[in-house]
Structures are given as C-alpha cells and as structure tokens.
Amino acid sequence: MKMQFAVSSWSVHGLLGTARFAQQGNKTILSSGHAKGEVSLLALPAMIAEAGIKTLEICHFHFPSIEESYLNELKQALDENEVTLENILIDAGNIANPNDEERQADIEMAKRWQEITAYLGGKGNRVDCGRERPSSETITHTVNALKELNANADRLGIRVVTENFHQMSREPDTLIEIMQKVEHPIGLCVDFGNAEASADKFGTIEKLMPFATSIHCKANYHNNAIDDVDLNRSLSYLKQANFQGPITLIINETENEWEEMMRLKTAVSEQLT
C-alpha cells in the first residue's frame, strides 16, 4: 500500500497557539485568542515539506486571521512548498442541536469556513456530526445539516468530510447510518484516538475503514515507548481495506511535538512496509 503522510496543525498546537471565532450575522469574526505561538501557521507548510510531507490539515482555531490579505499569504506558502491542504477542521458547532436557531447558526459558520477552504484551494472541511445523543430527531438534524453543507460544497468545488468524533458519531453503526442517509458522497476521517471512546476500538476501526478517505493516526504509549502491538493492530485494518488516502500523524502532547511526530512517522513506516 502507498503511504501518504499528512500533518495536522493540532499536532503542533503548543507551538502555534490558538484563536477563537464567533459568528456575527453572516460574518465569522476573530473573537478571542491570538494564535501567536513560537511557530507561525505561515511557516508550517515549509516545515512539513522539509520533512518530506506534502499534505496538511489545519484546525480552524489555528488561523490568526481570516482577512483576505492573510489568506493570500497562506495560499502562497502552500503553493510555494507544493503542500496540499487536505482539510480545514471545523472544531466548533453542533449540527445535531435540537435548537433550530443555534443549529442553523452553526451551519452558517461551517459555510463560511467552506468559503475559506475553497479560497485557499483546499480539498474540503471536516465537520463533526454533533454533540447530542443519537435519536431519530438528532440523526435527522445531522443528516439535513450535512445535506445543506454538501450542496454548498458542490457549489464551491470542495467536499464535506466527517469523523468518528463526538457523541453522535462515536459508534460506527450510527455514523455509517448518517453517511448513508445523506445520500451524497461524503469523506470520512477515521480517528484511532477517538475510537478509544467507542464500545470497541478495533471493531470501530474495522467497520469504518471501508468508508475512509483519511486517517488520524494516534499511538498509545507505555513508559514513553509507542505501543507497537496496539499501533500495528490499528494499521492492519488499513492494509485490509487497501487504504490509499493520507495518514495524518496526531500528537496530543505539547512538549517536543515535532520530534514526537517524526517518531510516530518512523513507527508507522516500519509497520506498513
């Protein structure tokens, strides 16, 4: 199988710093935070390219600005380093929210990030299915929201991606049901770390892998050593599904982030070759 590594800005979140955005009418504005860490987001494409990685995911809260001038600088940094923006991860909102007004505000926020993604030449956005307990009502809210976001994505020439993440999509059967009810091609990021919160980590990964378009690869550790048995079992489902998409290296800690990410990259390479 062909290995295509990617980096998420989450994996260097201690270096980047964070910002917070809010919706005002039809505008998404920077409301708090500064995202001025040791490393600039503008420098990240060059950093990963130097490490031989050409695919990037950016969490929405790592943007210090969404002004056109800043987006132009970021697009230039991506283009100059030949780095593909796989996804902007929208880590806010609740599209399963029973409150119609609040849910629609979150959908509009997601649409604004879709516009930003298209402007940057990115492939798409990862949208969480929601934070509610699955029920007939909440699943319907999620499905309708994803349909609306898919229609907007089609208009912009990008795609919608979801993930096994919060409560609505924690268990694989519900997530697959949602994707099927959307009745539209939708990408799926399978997150190894989030699968830990499901009833059966490896069963979740195995069920979701046939639908996967990308992977969030997070390892477990014992005494600062990567748990090779756990990682190998997770990765075995990639081989089983003949997965060909990007494998995004995920580090949750905020110390020695870059070094830990390269250590994970080496471990994954050894397991898959």
C-alpha positions as a Python dict, from the first residue, in 0.01 Angstrom:
ca = {
    (1, 'M'): (0, 0, 0),
    (2, 'K'): (115, 352, -79),
    (3, 'M'): (196, 569, 224),
    (4, 'Q'): (94, 934, 211),
    (5, 'F'): (168, 1111, 536),
    (6, 'A'): (-1, 1431, 648),
    (7, 'V'): (39, 1671, 938),
    (8, 'S'): (-245, 1825, 1137),
    (9, 'S'): (-194, 2166, 1292),
    (10, 'W'): (-337, 2002, 1607),
    (11, 'S'): (-16, 1802, 1639),
    (12, 'V'): (180, 2124, 1688),
    (13, 'H'): (-89, 2317, 1874),
    (14, 'G'): (150, 2401, 2155),
    (15, 'L'): (378, 2574, 1904),
    (16, 'L'): (106, 2755, 1709),
    (17, 'G'): (-119, 2897, 1979),
    (18, 'T'): (-497, 2917, 1935),
    (19, 'A'): (-765, 3166, 1837),
    (20, 'R'): (-1141, 3163, 1878),
    (21, 'F'): (-1401, 3263, 1622),
    (22, 'A'): (-1764, 3365, 1654),
    (23, 'Q'): (-2049, 3432, 1415),
    (24, 'Q'): (-2192, 3784, 1375),
    (25, 'G'): (-2474, 3781, 1124),
    (26, 'N'): (-2322, 3647, 804),
    (27, 'K'): (-1964, 3711, 917),
    (28, 'T'): (-1719, 3489, 1103),
    (29, 'I'): (-1500, 3705, 1324),
    (30, 'L'): (-1196, 3653, 1545),
    (31, 'S'): (-1340, 3691, 1894),
    (32, 'S'): (-1057, 3592, 2129),
    (33, 'G'): (-719, 3427, 2140),
    (34, 'H'): (-426, 3529, 1926),
    (35, 'A'): (-264, 3216, 1770),
    (36, 'K'): (80, 3369, 1809),
    (37, 'G'): (293, 3081, 1927),
    (38, 'E'): (658, 3002, 1865),
    (39, 'V'): (575, 2888, 1511),
    (40, 'S'): (366, 3084, 1261),
    (41, 'L'): (98, 2898, 1068),
    (42, 'L'): (254, 3058, 759),
    (43, 'A'): (579, 2870, 835),
    (44, 'L'): (413, 2530, 874),
    (45, 'P'): (396, 2436, 503),
    (46, 'A'): (774, 2482, 470),
    (47, 'M'): (837, 2285, 790),
    (48, 'I'): (641, 1981, 679),
    (49, 'A'): (773, 1995, 323),
    (50, 'E'): (1128, 1987, 458),
    (51, 'A'): (1033, 1666, 641),
    (52, 'G'): (909, 1516, 314),
    (53, 'I'): (539, 1558, 396),
    (54, 'K'): (322, 1736, 140),
    (55, 'T'): (-28, 1718, 292),
    (56, 'L'): (-162, 1944, 567),
    (57, 'E'): (-477, 1969, 778),
    (58, 'I'): (-548, 2292, 966),
    (59, 'C'): (-778, 2331, 1267),
    (60, 'H'): (-993, 2640, 1222),
    (61, 'F'): (-874, 2783, 1555),
    (62, 'H'): (-514, 2799, 1437),
    (63, 'F'): (-592, 3079, 1191),
    (64, 'P'): (-472, 3408, 1345),
    (65, 'S'): (-674, 3592, 1080),
    (66, 'I'): (-925, 3520, 807),
    (67, 'E'): (-874, 3852, 632),
    (68, 'E'): (-815, 3819, 258),
    (69, 'S'): (-459, 3953, 285),
    (70, 'Y'): (-364, 3683, 536),
    (71, 'L'): (-535, 3407, 338),
    (72, 'N'): (-336, 3517, 33),
    (73, 'E'): (-13, 3477, 232),
    (74, 'L'): (-114, 3132, 349),
    (75, 'K'): (-214, 3024, -2),
    (76, 'Q'): (125, 3143, -128),
    (77, 'A'): (304, 2943, 144),
    (78, 'L'): (109, 2630, 48),
    (79, 'D'): (172, 2679, -323),
    (80, 'E'): (543, 2761, -290),
    (81, 'N'): (603, 2444, -89),
    (82, 'E'): (372, 2230, -304),
    (83, 'V'): (168, 2135, 1),
    (84, 'T'): (-191, 2016, -40),
    (85, 'L'): (-448, 2147, 207),
    (86, 'E'): (-645, 1828, 270),
    (87, 'N'): (-899, 1966, 518),
    (88, 'I'): (-977, 2261, 736),
    (89, 'L'): (-1113, 2101, 1052),
    (90, 'I'): (-1416, 2287, 1188),
    (91, 'D'): (-1383, 2218, 1561),
    (92, 'A'): (-1686, 2417, 1673),
    (93, 'G'): (-2062, 2398, 1647),
    (94, 'N'): (-2323, 2130, 1693),
    (95, 'I'): (-2518, 2039, 1380),
    (96, 'A'): (-2734, 1793, 1579),
    (97, 'N'): (-2855, 2067, 1814),
    (98, 'P'): (-3236, 2045, 1872),
    (99, 'N'): (-3247, 2426, 1890),
    (100, 'D'): (-3322, 2531, 1531),
    (101, 'E'): (-3173, 2880, 1559),
    (102, 'E'): (-2849, 2766, 1720),
    (103, 'R'): (-2812, 2475, 1477),
    (104, 'Q'): (-2859, 2700, 1174),
    (105, 'A'): (-2603, 2947, 1310),
    (106, 'D'): (-2351, 2663, 1331),
    (107, 'I'): (-2433, 2556, 976),
    (108, 'E'): (-2374, 2912, 854),
    (109, 'M'): (-2043, 2921, 1041),
    (110, 'A'): (-1941, 2599, 867),
    (111, 'K'): (-2037, 2751, 530),
    (112, 'R'): (-1802, 3044, 599),
    (113, 'W'): (-1516, 2802, 660),
    (114, 'Q'): (-1611, 2621, 340),
    (115, 'E'): (-1566, 2950, 155),
    (116, 'I'): (-1225, 2998, 317),
    (117, 'T'): (-1126, 2643, 222),
    (118, 'A'): (-1224, 2696, -141),
    (119, 'Y'): (-1037, 3029, -150),
    (120, 'L'): (-720, 2855, -27),
    (121, 'G'): (-756, 2576, -283),
    (122, 'G'): (-821, 2315, -13),
    (123, 'K'): (-999, 1988, -75),
    (124, 'G'): (-1264, 2014, 195),
    (125, 'N'): (-1373, 2051, 554),
    (126, 'R'): (-1410, 1802, 835),
    (127, 'V'): (-1748, 1862, 1000),
    (128, 'D'): (-1841, 1683, 1323),
    (129, 'C'): (-2179, 1507, 1325),
    (130, 'G'): (-2278, 1669, 1654),
    (131, 'R'): (-2265, 1650, 2031),
    (132, 'E'): (-2614, 1509, 2102),
    (133, 'R'): (-2712, 1157, 2199),
    (134, 'P'): (-2824, 975, 1881),
    (135, 'S'): (-3200, 959, 1835),
    (136, 'S'): (-3437, 973, 1541),
    (137, 'E'): (-3465, 1351, 1586),
    (138, 'T'): (-3096, 1430, 1629),
    (139, 'I'): (-2989, 1199, 1346),
    (140, 'T'): (-3237, 1380, 1119),
    (141, 'H'): (-3089, 1717, 1220),
    (142, 'T'): (-2737, 1594, 1142),
    (143, 'V'): (-2835, 1439, 809),
    (144, 'N'): (-3019, 1754, 695),
    (145, 'A'): (-2729, 1975, 800),
    (146, 'L'): (-2478, 1760, 611),
    (147, 'K'): (-2703, 1770, 303),
    (148, 'E'): (-2710, 2150, 321),
    (149, 'L'): (-2332, 2166, 364),
    (150, 'N'): (-2283, 1920, 78),
    (151, 'A'): (-2489, 2141, -152),
    (152, 'N'): (-2272, 2439, -60),
    (153, 'A'): (-1956, 2232, -102),
    (154, 'D'): (-2066, 2127, -451),
    (155, 'R'): (-2117, 2492, -540),
    (156, 'L'): (-1765, 2573, -420),
    (157, 'G'): (-1596, 2270, -576),
    (158, 'I'): (-1488, 2116, -244),
    (159, 'R'): (-1613, 1826, -29),
    (160, 'V'): (-1755, 1755, 315),
    (161, 'V'): (-1570, 1511, 539),
    (162, 'T'): (-1690, 1380, 875),
    (163, 'E'): (-1521, 1179, 1150),
    (164, 'N'): (-1585, 939, 1438),
    (165, 'F'): (-1568, 1215, 1695),
    (166, 'H'): (-1826, 1341, 1944),
    (167, 'Q'): (-2133, 1163, 2079),
    (168, 'M'): (-2337, 1148, 1757),
    (169, 'S'): (-2062, 968, 1565),
    (170, 'R'): (-1886, 780, 1845),
    (171, 'E'): (-2026, 438, 1749),
    (172, 'P'): (-1965, 316, 1394),
    (173, 'D'): (-2314, 189, 1315),
    (174, 'T'): (-2470, 531, 1382),
    (175, 'L'): (-2201, 708, 1182),
    (176, 'I'): (-2248, 477, 885),
    (177, 'E'): (-2626, 523, 908),
    (178, 'I'): (-2583, 902, 896),
    (179, 'M'): (-2349, 885, 597),
    (180, 'Q'): (-2587, 659, 408),
    (181, 'K'): (-2889, 881, 481),
    (182, 'V'): (-2707, 1186, 345),
    (183, 'E'): (-2730, 1016, 3),
    (184, 'H'): (-2430, 1209, -125),
    (185, 'P'): (-2061, 1120, -142),
    (186, 'I'): (-1907, 1225, 187),
    (187, 'G'): (-1549, 1178, 304),
    (188, 'L'): (-1466, 1003, 631),
    (189, 'C'): (-1169, 1054, 857),
    (190, 'V'): (-1117, 751, 1081),
    (191, 'D'): (-955, 864, 1406),
    (192, 'F'): (-770, 595, 1603),
    (193, 'G'): (-768, 803, 1921),
    (194, 'N'): (-1141, 880, 1910),
    (195, 'A'): (-1213, 511, 1852),
    (196, 'E'): (-1085, 454, 2208),
    (197, 'A'): (-1408, 616, 2334),
    (198, 'S'): (-1632, 371, 2146),
    (199, 'A'): (-1751, 38, 2284),
    (200, 'D'): (-1487, -147, 2081),
    (201, 'K'): (-1185, 43, 1947),
    (202, 'F'): (-1071, -212, 1692),
    (203, 'G'): (-1423, -309, 1592),
    (204, 'T'): (-1491, 59, 1522),
    (205, 'I'): (-1180, 98, 1308),
    (206, 'E'): (-1255, -222, 1116),
    (207, 'K'): (-1618, -121, 1042),
    (208, 'L'): (-1528, 232, 932),
    (209, 'M'): (-1219, 160, 722),
    (210, 'P'): (-1409, 65, 402),
    (211, 'F'): (-1552, 422, 403),
    (212, 'A'): (-1228, 601, 500),
    (213, 'T'): (-1080, 878, 286),
    (214, 'S'): (-824, 980, 550),
    (215, 'I'): (-682, 861, 883),
    (216, 'H'): (-594, 1033, 1208),
    (217, 'C'): (-317, 809, 1337),
    (218, 'K'): (-259, 842, 1711),
    (219, 'A'): (-49, 595, 1908),
    (220, 'N'): (-73, 479, 2267),
    (221, 'Y'): (239, 485, 2485),
    (222, 'H'): (384, 285, 2773),
    (223, 'N'): (680, 435, 2962),
    (224, 'N'): (728, 683, 2677),
    (225, 'A'): (751, 399, 2424),
    (226, 'I'): (499, 360, 2143),
    (227, 'D'): (271, 61, 2196),
    (228, 'D'): (369, -123, 1877),
    (229, 'V'): (114, -402, 1929),
    (230, 'D'): (-177, -156, 1953),
    (231, 'L'): (-49, 54, 1661),
    (232, 'N'): (11, -250, 1441),
    (233, 'R'): (-341, -380, 1503),
    (234, 'S'): (-492, -41, 1414),
    (235, 'L'): (-282, -18, 1099),
    (236, 'S'): (-368, -374, 996),
    (237, 'Y'): (-717, -256, 901),
    (238, 'L'): (-564, -8, 656),
    (239, 'K'): (-393, -297, 479),
    (240, 'Q'): (-713, -500, 490),
    (241, 'A'): (-908, -215, 323),
    (242, 'N'): (-623, -132, 82),
    (243, 'F'): (-643, 224, 209),
    (244, 'Q'): (-479, 481, -22),
    (245, 'G'): (-550, 817, 144),
    (246, 'P'): (-345, 1040, 373),
    (247, 'I'): (-232, 917, 714),
    (248, 'T'): (-232, 1221, 940),
    (249, 'L'): (11, 1199, 1232),
    (250, 'I'): (-161, 1304, 1555),
    (251, 'I'): (23, 1413, 1870),
    (252, 'N'): (-179, 1539, 2168),
    (253, 'E'): (106, 1650, 2391),
    (254, 'T'): (253, 2000, 2384),
    (255, 'E'): (618, 1914, 2456),
    (256, 'N'): (863, 1801, 2187),
    (257, 'E'): (569, 1786, 1947),
    (258, 'W'): (770, 1785, 1626),
    (259, 'E'): (1014, 1521, 1749),
    (260, 'E'): (727, 1300, 1869),
    (261, 'M'): (551, 1336, 1535),
    (262, 'M'): (863, 1224, 1348),
    (263, 'R'): (898, 929, 1587),
    (264, 'L'): (540, 828, 1509),
    (265, 'K'): (607, 866, 1136),
    (266, 'T'): (900, 624, 1166),
    (267, 'A'): (694, 373, 1363),
    (268, 'V'): (409, 380, 1109),
    (269, 'S'): (652, 343, 819),
    (270, 'E'): (807, 37, 981),
    (271, 'Q'): (467, -121, 1043),
    (272, 'L'): (336, -65, 690),
    (273, 'T'): (644, -174, 495),
}
